[in-house]
Amino acid sequence: MQTAKHLLNRTKCYLAGNIENSNAPGQWRDVVKAELKDTGITFFDPLKKPFMDSVNEDKEHIDKLVKLRTEGEFKELSTIMRKIRVEDLSLVDRSDFLIAVISAKTASWGTAEEVFWANRMKKPIFLVVSEGRRACPFWIFGTLPDDQIYDKLEDVVADLKKLDAGEKPIDLSRWKIFREEYR
């Protein structure tokens, strides 16, 4: 078992989850960042992108995208969304692990791609199904280890605190954490 305190210090976590069809896409992200503040994890939040030339995906921006789609302005919509997609997948690339929140009832194409993208790189993924694990899509069970699928966000936070404190072993077949001096 790991014994190092703050093992996750200066690691990077991407916060994947539905934005387009969500009433409060930032709410759970803010809770995670607040609850795990003491770990020293750097969070990549697609609502508050770190790139110098990014447009944050706030309500005003989503309204603009909906308007473009409704009015058939597909070329402009495609240009904007291609930039967002490239930036978000770049953040997944730069992350050590993901926390993802999905709904079994609402498709979220960007979140699905981010989760599958990270899984192909064998990054740890902490996936919360808002309706609970028993509602998790079958395909996900064929994709992720079952211990990476959660009922509640609180359980993810608790597990990450244990990992950070060295109270829970880190599966190094999925975690590729740099030694602290290289982070």
Buried (B, 14 or more C-beta within 10 A) or exposed (E): EBEEEBBBBBBBBBBBBBBBEBEEBBEBBBEBBEBBEEBBBBBBBBBBBEEEEBBEBBEEBBEBBEEBEEEEBEEEBEEBBEBBBEBBBBBBEEBBBBBBBBBBEEEBEBBBBBBBBBBEEEBBBBBBBBEEBEEBBEEBEEBBEEEBBBBEBEEBBBBBBEBBBBBBEBEEEBBEBEEEEEB
